[in-house]
Amino acid sequence: MKNIKYKIAILSLGIVALLTGCKKFLEESPDRRTEINTIEKLGQLLVTAYPDRHYYTFAEGASDNTEDKSAKNSLYNSEPFISLYNWNTPEGSGNGTPAEYWNACYRAVATANQALKSIEENNFGTAANQYKGEALVARAYAEFMLVTFFAEAYEIDGSNSSLGVPYPLEPETTARPTYERGTVASTYAQIRKDLEEGLPLLKGAKYQVPHYHFTEQAAKVFASRFYLFTGEWDKVISNVSTIYADGNFKTKIRQYTGELYPLSYDEHRIEYTKAEKPWNLLLSNTYSVFQRSSAAGGNRFSFGENAKNYYVGITVFGKAFRNRFGIYSSSPPNYTTNKFNEYFYYTNVQANTGYPYIMAPILTADEALLNRAEAYIRLAKEKADPSYFSLAINDLNDFASTRIVGYNQSTDGLTIAKAKTYFGLTDDYEAMIQSLLQTKRIAFMQEGLRWLDILRFKLTVKHNFVATDGTETFQTLPHGDKRRVFQIPQDAINGGITPNPR
């Protein structure tokens, strides 16, 4: 009963955030805040310190996981998918737009700042440590995602002097505060400070439903993502390796050939994002129509035949990964990975109005394991020590064992020789990197993480365009193209924040 009440509380608080979602960036009047003067109120406040929107639509739409299925073969042809596919800025801040996510992240930052201020002003004692840690790491996470999407990608050993993103450290005291963007370097420095100060405070943190909060485990997955961007491979490994006391990821990542295997199509998408599942280390209740046929699978510029073939194709391991993809309205090439179940919160049952939402996996055990595999591959090259390749292969094989039906280590396990043959390469390092990228792209299809790899590895994105006569042409988005940085919202620009150059 306690868990049920807690989930309802989470939903109610999430809906409050939804109701304020159309307000302009950081314009909530300070005098409307509830005074946070007890530990209980502090904990309730921090439920909303997480973005209540996701980045799946725009991160996938701009990536190579989408394609033009033609007006003839698609079910819908609408925004923001048209603009995203053309690497243009969608108008407004509707569902699935970068502007919507920007606003959601800054709402989360504002909540974290209010929590930190309340801790500073009240004598909560050590009982507030986990909430201080949660607020710091939640703020760091929101800012990291903002700088990832709305600023130039971090360059390892580079100056990183290009525009960063605003990083408020205090609750707003005016209705229209003025914020400077700083640089990518300064933004990363503050993210590091928040993360490294907050993470130790999460040790031993207890929540009724841990997977809706930054636990120590979830924070370490986030840390591994951050340190991949900064090139601190040893820190990636140390964080991932201490997530579980027994070091066992194999039984905790998504069990496609295990408990997920016998589920029906409908059951699968419900179980996939349940808080009780060990692979979901941080979930967020996000307002979304992403799973609908009118969105990420049925739109003209979305998940289509080429992406589906990649998703179900033979991998570097020698066999395909199992999945639960489906077809919308019995109409190929309009597909879904079937990972998300849409729920609906009714505000007026009689009028049949309310808010659709999905539980979005923000951080998973799967990502942690593959982040460590990459760090091992990187160290193999940096230290000229091939033993690190063996460690990476162990992680990749553990992952594949939960994705390949009837997995047999001797026949299905990855080897450097197998990788070199599959990709037609002669270099061990490049073959291992390509193995990792393929594994991650398939594993996180329609989850937005491919865009992060496109940025870090400076990959060129290629989009096809099908004309009314069937003629197909192509456009590319190479490294260095300014359109790889999503534009900040027009409201923020009107408020005096410097836009990204175009």
N, C-alpha and C positions, 0 to 999 in steps of 0.2 A: 504493500500500500504506500509506503514511503516513496518508493521509486516512482510509482504512478503519479503521486502528487508532485514529485520533483520534476518529472517530464512535463506535466501540465504547466508548472511554473516557468520552465524554460520556454515553452511555446508561447505563454502569455507575454513574457518579457520580450520574446522575439517579435511578436505582433506589435507590441508598443514601438519597437524600433522600426517596423514596417510602416506604421502610421506616420512616423516622422520622416520617412525616407525621402519624401519629395521636397523637404526643406533644403535650402541652399547650404553649401559647404560651410560647416562650422559657424552657423548663424543662430544657434539656439540661445535664447536670452539666459544669462547666468542666473538670474533670480528665480528661474523656474525649477532649479535643481532641488531634489529632496536632500535633506541633511543626512549624511551617512555617519551616524554616531554610535553604531553598534557593530560587532563582528558579523552578526547575522545579516544586517543591511549591506555590509561590505561584500559579503559573499554573494548576495542576491544581485548587487550591482555588477559584479564582475562576470555574471552570466552573459551580459551584453558587451563584453570587451572583445568580441570576435566579429569579423565581418559577416553581416547577415545577407550578403550576396556572394556569388562565386565568380571566378574568372574563366570558367570552362568555355562559355560561348565565344568570347573574343580571343582567348588564347588558342583555341582550336581553329576558329575561323580564319585567323591569319597564318596558320601553320600549314605544313604539308600533309596534314591529316584530313584536309578538305579538298573538294574538287568541284568543278562545274559539271553537273549531271545533265545540263541542257534544260531549257524550258519545257521541252517535250517529255522528259523522263521524271522530272521532279514533281512533288505534290504542291509545293509552295515556292514563291519567289518574293521574299520580303526582307525588310530591314530588321535587325542590323546586319544580317548575313551578307547582303549585297556589298555594303560599304566595307565590312571587315575583310571579305575575300579580295576586294580591290585595294586593300591597305589604305583606305580612306577613313576619315573620322565620322562615325555615325552621328547624326543630329540628336540632340537631347540626351536624356539619361534614363532611357527605357530599359526594360529587362534585357540583360545580356550585354549591355554596353560597357566600355571602359569607364565612362563617367559614373555610371551607377556603382561600379566597384570602388572607384576613388572615394565617393561619398560614404560608402559603407565602411571602408577602412578608416576614414577620419572620424566617423562616429565611434568606432571601436577605440581609436586613440584617445578621443575625448573621455570615454568611459574610464579607460586605464588611468588617465591623468587625474580624474576626479577621485578615483580610488586611492591613488598615491598621495594626493593632497589630504584626503580624509585620514589616512594612516599617519601622516605627519602631524595633523592637528589634534588627534585623539590619542589618549594613552592606552592603546590596545595591547601593548606588550608583545611577547613572543607569539601569542596566538594569531597575530596578524602577519607573521613571517611568510606563510605560504601564500597569502593573498597579495603581499607585496611582490613576491616572486612571480606570481601569476600576472599581475598588472605589468610588471617590467617586461616579461617575456612576451605577453600579448601585444604590448606596444611595439616591441622590437619586431615581432612577426608582421604586424600590419604595415609598419614602415618598410620592412624588407620587401614585401610584396609590392608596395607602391613604387619603391625605387627600381624594382625589377621591371615593372611594366611601363613606368612613366619617366624613366631616365635612361641614359645610355648604359649599356652593360658594363659591369665592373671589369677592369683590365688588371689581371694579376701583374704586379710589379709596375703598373702604369701610374700616371699622375692622377687619373680619375678626377680631373678638374672641371668636367662638364657639369651642367645643372643637375643638382640632386632634387629632393622633394622636401617640402616643409616638414619640420619635425617639432611640433608643439610639445613642450615639457610641463606646461601648467594648464589648469582649466582656464577657459576663456573668461575674461572679466569685462569684455565689451561685446556688443552684438556683432560687430564687424572687425575682428582683430586682423592685424596685418602680419603676414608671414613671409619670410625670405626662403628661397629654395636651397641656399647653400650649394655645396658640390656633392658629387657622388662620393668623394672621399670623406667629407664631413658627415654625410648621412650614414655611411657604413661605420664610421667611428662611433657614432651614437648608438647604432644598432648593436655593435659589439659590446659597448658599455652596458646597455640594458640587459642583453642576453647573458653576459658573463657575471653580472651582479645578481640577476634574477634566478638563474638556473640553480645555484646551490641552495637557495631558499625553498625550493620545491621538494627537496629531499624529505620523504616521509609525509608529503601532503596527502590529505584524505578528503575525498568528495563522495557524495552519495552516488553520483554517476560520473566516474572519472573521465570518460571519453568525451565529455563536453567541456573539459578544462585542460589547461596546460599542466599536466602532471610532469614529473621528472622525465618519464619515458618520452612523452610527446615533445618536450623541450629539447631532448637530445636528438630527436629526428630533425627538428628544425635547425638545431646547431649544425648537424651534418650537412644540411642543405646550404646553410650560410657559408660554412668553411669550404665547400666545393667551389663556391664563387670566388672566395679569396685565395684559393690554392693551398690551404693548410691541410694537407692530406693526413698527417698524423692526428690532427684534431678530429677529422671526420671519423677515423678508425677508432679512436679512444672513446668518442661519444657513442657510436653505434655499438661497440663491443661491450659497453656497460649498461645497455638498455635492459637486458635480461640477465639475471644472476647466473643462469645455467648456460648462457651464450647460445641458446638454441632458437634459431629463427625458423627452421624448417617446419615446425609444427604450429607456428604462429602467423605466418604469412597466409594470404588468401589460398584456401584449399580447393582449387578448381577440380582436382582429381580425388578429393576427399569428401568433406561434408557438403560442399556445394554441388558435387557431381550428380546426385540423384534428384535434385530439386527440379520442379517444373519451371517453365519460363517465368511465370508470375512469382513463384516463391523465390527464385534466384535474386531478383532485383530488390526484394524486401530484405532477405538475409544478408545481402552484400554490404549494406550500410547500417546494419544493426549495431548499437552501442555495445552489445554483449560480445561481439566478435573480437578476438584478440588482435586481428590485423588493423582494426580501426583505432588508432591511438589518439586521434583528435577529429571530432565531427562537428559540423556547424549546420544549424538549421537555416537554410537559405531560401529566400523568396525566389521562385524559379519556375519557368515553363520549359526548361531544357529537355526534359524527357518526352515532350509531346511530338507528335509527327509533324506539327507545324514549325518545329524548332530544329534541333541539332541533327535530325536524321532525314526529315522529309523536305527540307528546304533545298532549293536548287544548289546553293553553295554550301555543302555540308558533307557528312560522312557518306561516301558513295562506293561505287564498284571497286575502284583502284585501292582505296583505303581498306575496304573489306577484304580484298584479296591479300593485301599485306597482313592484315589482322589474322587471317586464317591460314596463311601460307606456311610452307616448310621453312623452319628456322635454321640457324647455324648449328643447332643441336642435332639436326637430321630429321626432325619431326615437327609438326605444327603444335602450337600451344592450344589447349582446350579453351573454349570460350562459350558464351551464351548469346551470341548476336542474334538479332531478329530482323524481320522485314516489316515495315509499316504498310498497313492496308494491302498486304499481298502484292506490293508494288515495288519490285526491285528497279533501280538501285538505291532505294530509300531504306537505309539500315539504321539499327541502333545496337550499341554494345550491351544494352539491357542491364546497365549497372545501377540505375537510379529508379526509385519508385516515387511517383508524385503523390503527395498527400495534400489535403485541402482543409484549411481552417475557415469555417463558416462564421462570418460576422453577422449574417442575416440568413437564417435557414429558409425562411419563406420566400425571400427574394433571390435565393440561391447565389448569394454574393459572398466573397471572402478572398482568401489568399492561397494560391498554390505554393507549395514548397517541397524541396528535396533535402534529405540529409546528405550533405556534401563531405566526403572524406578529405580532410585538410592535410593530415599527416598519417602515414601508414607504416606498418612494419615492413611491407614490401619495398617502399622507397628507401628505408634505412638500410636494408640489406644490399640493395643495388648501389646506393651511395658508397657503401664501404667497398664493394667490388671495384668501383671506379677509382677510389683512393689507392687501392692496392695496385691497380694497373698503372696509375700515374707514378707511384713510387718505384715501380719496376724500371721505368724509364729514367727517372731522376737519379736514382741510386745505382743504376746499371746492375740491378740485382734481379735476375729472373725468378727467384724464389717467390717474389710478390705476385707473379703471374699465377703461381699455383694456388695462392690464397684467394685470388680473385676467381679462379676457376672453381674452387670449392664453393664460394658463395653463389656463383652463377648456376652451378649444378644443383645446389640446394633449391634454388628458385625454380629451375626447370623441372625438378622432381615433383613439384606441386602443380605443374601445368601440362605435362606430357603424360597422357594415359598409358599405363603399363611401363612407366619409366624404368629403364635398366641402365645402370651406371656404365657398364662395359660397352654398350652399344649406343646409348643416347647421351652419354656424358661429353662435355666439351673438352677439346684439346686444342692447343695452338695450331697443330697441323691441320685439324679439321677446319678451324676458323680461316686459316690462310687459303685453303682450297676453296671454301665456300665463297669468300669475297674476292678471290683472285689476287691476293696480296702476297708480298714476300717479306714484309716487315712484321715481326711478332707484335710489337706495340700497336700498330695500326689495325692489325687483325683483331686484337683483343678489344680495342676501343670500338670498332665496328660491331663486334659481338654484343658489347654492353649497350650501345645505342639501339640496336635492333631489339634487344630484349626489353629495354625500357619503353621504346615506342609502342610495342605491342601491349606490354603490361598496363600502360597508363593511357591507352587510346580513349579519347573523349574525356580525359581528366585534366587536360591543360598543361601537363608537365613537359610535353614535347617542346613547347615554346621555350622553356628554360634551357633545354639542351641546345636548341637552335641558337640561343644567345651565347651560351658559354663556349660552344664549339664553333661558333661563327659559320653556321651552316647556311647555305643559300636555299631559299624557299622558292619552289617553282609551282605556279598555278596555271592550269589550262583554262581556256575559254572557248565555248562551243557556240558558234554563230547559228542563226536560224536555218541556214542551208547545210548545217552539219560540219562546216569547216572548223577545224580546231587550231587555235594559236596558243602561244604560251608567253607568260611574263614571269620575271624573276625578282626576288627581293634579296639582294646580296648583303653581306656584312658591310656596314658603313652607311647603308641607306637610312636616311632620317626617319622613314616610315616604320622602321623596326621599333621605334619608341612611340608608344601610344600617346595621343594628345591629351592634355589635361582638360577638364570640363570647361565649357564656356563660362559658366558661373564663376569658376575660380579665376579665369582670365579677367573677367569683368571686375572681380574683386581686387585686382592688382597683382596677381601672381603671374610671373613671367611664363609665357607659353613655350612649348618645345619648338625649336626651329623646324621649318619645313622648306 
